[in-house]
Amino acid sequence: MGIRSQNNPIASYLDVFSRSGTDAYSNPVAPTGMVATGGVISDYNDGGSIYRAHVFTSSGTFEVTELGGYGANVEYLVVAGGGGGGGHNTGGGGGAGGLRTNLSGHPLAGASFPVDPGSFPAPFTVTVGGGGLGGNSGNNGSKGTPSVFGSITSEGGGYGGKGVTASPNASGGGPGGSGGGGGGDDAGGPYAGGTGNTPPSTPPQGNNGGFGYAPGARGGGGGGANPSGGTGTPGASVAGPGGAGLQVAIAGPTATTFTGVGALNPGNNQYQYFSGGGGAGGNVNKGTGGLGGGGTGGTGGGPPGLPVENATPAVSGSGGGGGGAGGWNTARPGGSGGSGIVIVRYQIGTVATAKATGGSVSFYDGKTIHAFTSSGTFTTTSDIPAAEVVVIGGGGAGGYYRGGGGGAGGVAVATNVPFSSPNPYAVVVGGGAVNRSNLGGVDTTIATGPGHVLTGKGGGSATLPGSSPTTGGSGAGVQGTPSPGTTGGSSNQSTANPGAPFPITPYGNAGGTGNGTSSKYGASGGGGAGSAGDPGDGSGGGDGGIGIQLPSTFQNPKSAPGPNGGGLGAPGPGSGPAALFWVAGGGGGGAIFTPVPAVYGGAYPGGSANYAGAGGAGPNGSGGSGIGMSALANTGSGGGGQNSASDPDQTRGGSGGSGLVLIAYPS
């Protein structure tokens, strides 16, 4: 108790507020902040005021159950999904997702937002928009999807226009929250960028995309939250940069003490940057992405004889636009836009000092919990003798063309993990595998001391036609074929943490075995953390392997997922506490004829992706496109396989869910 008073007074203070602990420093003043649920909870000190932020990286609900003494208004950030970059080469950068906020003092601050439960008894809907896909050869990118908080809607970023080098048939960028950049070619143009702030809002939610030009074949950059996308430089073969994003420090005081939300600005080493436009592609040079947006932006190829660089996707949860394709007479895909994010905060009290460590910080049942939904740094200011850590790898993607389900990311649960001080510990949250790729999900890691890294392996992606099943934290399912008996991908999670100086329980399983017939081609489900994927057969695709529940330490009711996610984990089977906090389910396998039935972590008729966050097999059961559902963000679940007899675009399997790192220790 003395340690708490000296080193973490905010925990003592919030113990009283949340009524979940038994001790605090003497004579505490009972706080009078509002009580609400939804999203991932982050409590922090900003200039002596204690704020609670609800961070939504996937859709859910925000519900106020009690109004305290700090008023009925909340502050919000609503960022839509960014647009995908244009394909082929010299493609335009994707436009950033629209950005709307009412954070006090921010230059784009809008009007106040009241949430008094007496006036608004129903929960506020939260929708987090996905990023648009990058365009394939000869195609524009896809527009991002909107994000919504109650009455506030931010529009998805406009697509980047396709580019070519020789013929005058490039395209302009699409409109959106910020407009996509125009493509470039050697014979036509100029190709206008898309219009930003469409539909209009006040203050504006974004800016226009840049022009693509000829000759010289270079695209225009996608528009950002501030300013517009850059224009390809006439005569210089220089592609346009993406419009810069903006910092909105709503989830923590500054990014140097609070990491893992939004994108990192390498210029000042701070996070919480959002809505940067994607850089354009060119045939000699490349356009850089807007800070906080498109990673390094679109990349251009060198002149003939030099390697061609691929476009870069935007950072997940930033709303950035994807980079435009670059090259020299080479068909390349554009980068995908980043998913959006919704953050809601309000004051719950005051206190003099607080411990700053990184991630989204909350307090539950006498424990301090750090949730990393994206990469960052866990920094200690005092020794932590025994922490509980959960590491979940990014999920694998579902396959197309009666595709198998993606494997879930591997899960490692460790206890009695010591962290010494003062030290920074690097956290890398792996992304989910993007469809149209045979690459698996990305590993999630946290450095836990000299010579050891705790790892959740990325899930295996479902095999493309003619490819072997893919191994991963959990293995992928098998494409539906008329030849039964093909073994699914195996799990490599059990060997991911050799030589650990503390107890570890690994979770990961194999993908299901292919078992089709000569006429129906049922694909198998991807493996889940709790069980292997089911085989496909002549009656349909196989169910994805079941996920697992997060340990009880992390089951704070205030962070529980809603019906469509939005908190930690995702809904699962049954009702009550047993139906919450599920992660790492395998994706369901596709088929030509019949969608598979619902299983926890597997596929679901009608395309629901709720169970353990796993993507279901596509709903179309009669030979149509039947797009596989993508997994929920930060669940590590696998994407669903496509239900179809064919798919020339190869873009119909569901993407895997990104990973997660959780750390808990006594407050």
C-alpha positions, 0 to 999 in steps of 0.5 A, spaced: 500 500 500 505 504 501 508 503 494 502 505 491 501 511 495 509 513 493 509 511 486 502 510 483 497 515 486 493 515 480 491 508 481 489 509 488 485 515 486 481 511 481 480 505 485 476 509 489 472 512 483 471 505 480 470 502 486 474 496 485 480 496 490 480 496 497 485 501 499 487 508 497 491 514 500 488 517 506 482 522 506 481 521 498 476 526 495 471 522 492 471 523 484 464 525 481 466 523 473 461 520 469 461 512 468 460 509 461 462 503 457 465 501 451 472 501 447 479 500 450 479 504 457 485 509 458 486 513 464 491 518 464 493 525 468 493 531 463 496 537 467 493 535 474 486 533 471 484 525 470 481 523 464 478 517 461 478 515 454 475 510 450 479 508 444 475 504 439 479 500 433 473 496 431 465 498 431 461 498 438 457 502 442 458 508 447 453 508 453 453 513 459 450 510 465 451 515 470 453 523 469 458 526 474 459 533 476 464 535 471 458 536 466 454 532 460 459 534 455 465 529 452 470 530 447 471 526 441 475 524 435 472 521 429 477 518 423 474 514 417 478 509 413 483 512 408 482 511 401 487 506 397 492 508 392 491 507 385 494 501 381 498 499 375 504 505 376 504 512 377 498 511 381 495 517 385 495 516 393 489 515 397 486 520 400 486 520 408 479 519 412 475 525 414 477 527 421 472 531 426 474 532 433 471 537 438 478 537 443 478 543 446 484 548 443 484 544 437 484 548 430 479 543 428 475 543 434 467 543 433 461 544 437 460 541 444 457 534 444 452 532 450 451 525 453 446 526 459 443 519 459 437 523 461 436 526 454 440 520 451 438 513 454 440 509 448 447 507 447 451 511 442 453 507 436 460 507 434 462 505 427 470 504 425 471 505 418 475 500 414 481 502 409 480 502 402 484 496 398 489 499 393 488 498 386 490 492 382 494 493 375 489 498 371 484 499 377 483 505 381 484 504 389 477 503 393 474 508 397 475 508 405 469 507 409 466 512 414 466 512 421 461 514 426 460 517 433 452 518 434 451 524 430 458 525 428 460 522 421 467 522 418 467 520 410 472 515 408 478 517 404 477 518 396 481 513 392 487 514 388 487 514 381 490 509 376 496 510 373 500 508 366 506 510 363 504 510 355 497 511 354 492 517 355 488 513 360 490 514 367 484 516 372 483 522 376 482 521 384 476 520 388 472 524 392 471 523 400 473 526 407 480 527 403 480 527 396 485 521 392 490 523 388 490 523 380 494 518 376 499 520 372 501 517 365 506 519 359 501 522 354 494 525 357 492 529 363 492 533 367 488 528 372 485 532 377 485 530 384 478 528 388 475 533 392 476 533 399 471 535 405 465 531 401 460 531 404 462 538 407 462 539 414 464 545 418 470 545 420 472 541 414 474 534 415 479 534 409 482 537 403 483 535 396 487 530 392 493 533 388 493 533 380 497 527 376 501 530 370 504 528 363 509 527 360 513 524 366 508 519 369 507 521 376 501 521 380 498 526 385 498 525 392 492 524 396 489 529 400 490 530 408 487 533 414 492 539 413 493 540 407 491 538 400 495 533 396 501 535 392 501 535 385 506 531 381 512 536 378 511 538 371 517 536 367 521 533 373 518 526 374 517 527 381 511 524 384 506 528 389 507 527 396 501 526 401 497 532 405 500 531 412 496 529 418 494 532 424 496 530 431 490 530 436 492 528 443 486 525 446 488 519 448 494 521 452 497 528 454 503 527 449 506 521 444 512 521 448 509 519 454 503 515 451 504 511 445 500 506 441 495 510 438 495 513 431 501 513 427 508 516 429 511 522 426 518 521 426 520 528 426 518 529 433 517 522 435 510 523 437 504 518 436 497 520 435 497 523 428 491 521 424 489 522 417 495 523 412 494 522 405 498 517 401 504 519 397 503 518 389 507 513 385 512 515 379 516 512 374 523 515 377 521 518 383 516 517 389 511 521 393 512 521 401 506 519 405 503 525 409 505 524 417 501 520 421 498 517 414 501 513 409 507 510 412 512 512 408 507 513 402 507 511 395 513 508 392 516 509 385 520 505 381 527 506 378 529 507 371 529 501 367 534 496 370 533 498 377 528 494 382 521 497 382 519 499 389 512 497 392 507 502 394 506 502 402 499 501 406 497 506 411 498 505 418 492 501 421 488 506 426 490 512 423 485 513 417 491 514 412 491 514 405 495 508 401 501 510 397 500 510 389 503 504 385 510 506 382 514 503 377 516 503 369 511 499 365 510 495 371 503 493 373 504 494 381 498 494 386 497 500 390 497 500 398 491 499 402 488 505 406 489 505 414 483 503 418 479 509 422 479 510 429 474 513 434 476 516 441 471 519 446 474 522 453 471 526 459 474 528 465 473 524 471 477 527 477 484 531 479 490 529 482 497 532 482 501 526 479 501 520 475 505 514 473 506 514 465 508 508 462 505 507 455 499 504 452 492 505 454 492 504 461 486 502 466 485 500 473 481 494 475 481 489 481 487 492 484 491 491 477 494 496 473 493 494 465 496 497 459 493 495 452 497 496 446 493 496 440 499 498 436 506 498 436 509 503 442 514 502 448 512 500 455 517 504 460 518 502 467 519 508 472 519 502 478 521 495 478 515 490 477 517 483 480 511 479 477 507 482 471 501 478 467 502 478 459 498 476 453 501 477 446 497 475 440 499 475 433 496 478 427 491 473 424 492 470 417 487 472 411 482 467 408 483 465 401 479 466 394 476 462 389 472 457 394 478 459 399 480 456 406 479 460 412 485 464 415 489 461 421 489 465 428 495 469 430 498 465 436 497 467 443 502 467 449 500 468 456 506 469 461 505 470 468 511 472 473 514 476 468 519 481 471 520 488 468 526 492 471 526 500 472 527 505 469 527 501 462 524 502 455 521 495 453 519 495 445 512 493 443 511 491 436 503 489 435 503 485 428 498 487 423 493 482 420 494 479 413 491 483 407 487 479 402 490 478 396 496 475 399 499 468 401 503 472 406 501 470 413 499 475 419 505 479 422 508 477 429 507 481 435 512 481 440 514 485 447 522 485 449 521 482 456 529 483 458 536 481 456 536 475 451 528 474 451 522 476 447 515 474 448 512 472 441 505 471 438 506 468 431 502 471 426 497 466 423 497 462 417 494 465 410 489 461 406 493 458 400 492 460 394 490 455 388 496 451 387 500 453 393 501 449 399 498 450 406 501 456 410 504 455 417 503 460 423 501 461 430 495 457 428 495 454 421 491 456 415 485 452 412 485 449 405 482 451 398 476 447 396 478 442 391 475 435 389 481 431 392 480 430 399 485 429 404 490 435 404 493 437 410 491 444 413 497 448 415 500 447 422 501 451 428 508 454 430 506 457 436 508 452 441 516 453 439 515 461 439 518 462 446 524 457 447 528 459 454 523 463 457 525 465 464 518 465 466 512 460 465 508 461 458 502 457 456 502 457 448 495 457 444 495 455 437 492 449 432 492 447 425 488 448 420 482 443 418 484 438 412 481 439 405 475 434 404 471 436 398 467 432 393 467 432 385 462 437 385 462 442 391 469 443 393 468 445 401 474 449 404 477 447 411 477 452 416 483 456 419 486 454 426 484 458 432 487 458 439 482 454 442 482 448 437 483 446 430 479 448 424 474 443 421 474 440 415 471 442 409 466 437 405 461 436 400 456 440 404 460 446 405 466 449 408 469 448 415 468 452 421 474 456 423 477 453 430 474 456 436 478 462 440 480 463 447 477 468 452 482 473 455 485 471 462 480 474 468 485 479 470 483 483 463 476 482 463 474 489 466 467 490 464 468 497 462 472 494 456 467 489 454 466 488 447 459 490 444 455 486 440 459 488 434 466 488 438 469 495 440 472 493 446 477 488 448 476 482 444 469 480 441 463 476 443 463 469 443 458 463 445 453 463 450 451 469 455 454 473 461 461 474 462 462 467 458 460 470 452 465 476 452 473 477 451 474 472 446 480 472 441 484 469 436 478 465 432 480 461 426 476 464 419 471 459 416 472 456 410 469 458 403 465 453 398 461 454 392 454 452 394 453 453 402 455 457 407 457 454 413 453 454 420 455 458 426 461 456 430 465 460 435 470 463 432 468 460 425 464 462 419 457 465 420 451 465 415 450 472 412 457 474 413 457 476 421 464 476 423 462 477 431 464 470 434 471 471 437 472 476 432 473 471 426 471 472 419 466 468 416 465 465 410 462 469 404 454 469 405 453 468 397 452 460 397 450 459 389 457 460 386 457 468 386 462 472 389 461 471 396 466 475 399 469 473 406 469 477 412 475 480 415 476 479 422 475 485 427 481 489 429 486 487 435 483 480 436 488 476 432 483 472 428 483 469 421 479 472 415 474 468 412 474 464 405 471 466 399 465 463 397 465 462 389 467 458 383 472 463 381 475 470 382 479 474 377 481 479 382 483 475 387 481 480 392 475 476 396 478 473 402 477 476 408 483 480 412 486 477 418 485 482 425 491 485 428 494 483 434 494 485 441 499 486 447 496 486 454 500 487 461 497 487 468 501 488 475 499 490 482 497 497 482 
